[in-house]
C-alpha cells in the first residue's frame, strides 16, 4: 500500500493545472440558427447576445468578446469563413472578423431580420 500511496502522490504532483475558464456557468441556446465553418471543424451558435464557437475536433468552446444589444436572431458566415454577420432581434447587424474575433462594423437595419445569407 505504501507503493500505491507514493505513486498516487507523485501522479498528483505532476498534473498540470492550465485551465482557462470559458463558459464557466454554461450557456443557454435561446434562438437563432447554427452555422458550420467551411472546414466543418467548428460550429457557430448564438447564445443570448453573443456568439459561441464550438470546436468539434478538440471538444472546446469559445465565446466571442463582441456582443449585440439584444438576443441574436440570425447569423451568417461568408463562404470563405472570414466574415460573420450577426443580427439581433431589433435588426442591428454586427460584421465580425471571425479569425480575430473582433467587430468590424455595427449597422442598424431598423427592421427585424427573418433570414440572412452571403451570396
C-alpha positions as CSV (number, residue, x, y, z in Angstrom):
1,X,0.0,0.0,0.0
2,X,2.9,2.4,0.6
3,X,3.9,2.0,-3.1
4,X,0.5,3.0,-4.3
5,X,0.4,6.0,-1.9
6,X,3.7,7.2,-3.3
7,X,2.7,6.6,-6.9
8,X,-0.6,8.4,-6.4
9,X,1.2,11.3,-4.6
10,X,3.7,11.6,-7.5
11,X,0.9,11.5,-10.0
12,X,-1.0,14.3,-8.3
13,X,2.1,16.5,-8.1
14,X,2.8,16.0,-11.9
15,X,-0.7,17.1,-13.0
16,X,-0.6,20.5,-14.7
17,X,-3.5,22.8,-13.9
18,X,-3.6,25.0,-17.0
19,X,-7.3,25.7,-17.2
20,X,-8.8,28.7,-19.0
21,X,-12.3,29.4,-17.8
22,X,-14.6,29.7,-20.8
23,X,-18.4,29.4,-20.4
24,X,-17.9,29.0,-16.7
25,X,-21.6,28.9,-15.9
26,X,-22.6,27.1,-19.0
27,X,-24.6,28.5,-21.9
28,X,-28.2,28.6,-22.9
29,X,-29.3,28.4,-26.5
30,X,-32.3,30.7,-26.9
31,X,-33.0,31.2,-30.6
32,X,-31.3,31.7,-34.0
33,X,-29.7,29.4,-36.4
34,X,-26.4,27.5,-36.2
35,X,-23.7,27.6,-38.8
36,X,-20.8,25.2,-39.6
37,X,-17.4,26.7,-40.7
38,X,-16.3,25.8,-44.2
39,X,-13.8,23.2,-43.0
40,X,-16.5,21.5,-40.9
41,X,-14.4,21.5,-37.7
42,X,-16.4,24.2,-35.8
43,X,-20.0,25.1,-35.2
44,X,-21.1,28.7,-34.5
45,X,-24.2,29.3,-32.4
46,X,-25.9,32.4,-31.0
47,X,-26.1,32.2,-27.2
48,X,-28.1,35.2,-26.0
49,X,-26.4,38.3,-27.3
50,X,-23.1,36.6,-28.0
51,X,-21.8,34.0,-30.5
52,X,-20.1,30.9,-29.3
53,X,-17.8,28.8,-31.4
54,X,-17.7,25.0,-30.6
55,X,-14.5,23.3,-31.8
56,X,-15.8,19.8,-32.6
57,X,-12.4,18.2,-33.1
58,X,-10.8,19.4,-29.8
59,X,-14.1,19.5,-27.8
60,X,-13.6,23.1,-26.7
61,X,-15.9,26.2,-26.9
62,X,-15.1,29.9,-27.1
63,X,-17.4,32.8,-26.6
64,X,-16.5,35.8,-28.8
65,X,-15.8,39.0,-27.0
66,X,-18.2,41.2,-29.1
67,X,-21.9,41.3,-28.3
68,X,-25.2,42.5,-29.8
69,X,-27.5,44.8,-27.9
70,X,-30.3,42.1,-27.7
71,X,-30.5,38.4,-28.3
72,X,-29.2,37.3,-31.7
73,X,-31.8,36.1,-34.1
74,X,-29.7,35.2,-37.1
75,X,-26.0,34.6,-38.0
76,X,-24.4,34.0,-41.4
77,X,-20.9,33.0,-42.3
78,X,-19.1,34.1,-45.6
79,X,-18.3,31.2,-48.0
80,X,-14.5,31.6,-47.3
81,X,-15.2,31.7,-43.5
82,X,-13.6,35.0,-42.9
83,X,-16.6,37.2,-42.0
84,X,-19.5,36.6,-39.8
85,X,-22.8,38.6,-39.8
86,X,-24.7,38.7,-36.5
87,X,-28.2,40.3,-36.4
88,X,-30.2,40.8,-33.2
89,X,-34.0,40.9,-32.6
90,X,-34.3,44.6,-33.5
91,X,-32.3,44.4,-36.7
92,X,-28.9,45.6,-35.5
93,X,-26.2,43.9,-37.5
94,X,-22.6,43.4,-36.4
95,X,-20.0,42.5,-39.0
96,X,-17.2,40.4,-37.4
97,X,-13.7,39.2,-38.5
98,X,-14.0,35.5,-37.5
99,X,-10.3,34.8,-37.0
100,X,-9.5,37.9,-34.9
101,X,-12.9,37.7,-33.2
102,X,-13.4,41.5,-33.4
103,X,-16.4,43.5,-34.5
104,X,-15.6,45.5,-37.7
105,X,-18.9,47.4,-38.2
106,X,-22.2,48.0,-36.5
107,X,-25.2,48.7,-38.8
108,X,-28.8,49.4,-37.8
109,X,-31.1,47.8,-40.3
110,X,-34.1,49.4,-38.5
111,X,-36.3,46.3,-39.0
112,X,-36.2,42.7,-37.7
113,X,-34.5,40.3,-40.0
114,X,-36.1,36.9,-40.8
115,X,-33.1,35.4,-42.6
116,X,-29.6,36.4,-43.8
117,X,-27.1,34.8,-46.2
118,X,-24.0,35.7,-48.1
119,X,-24.3,35.5,-51.9
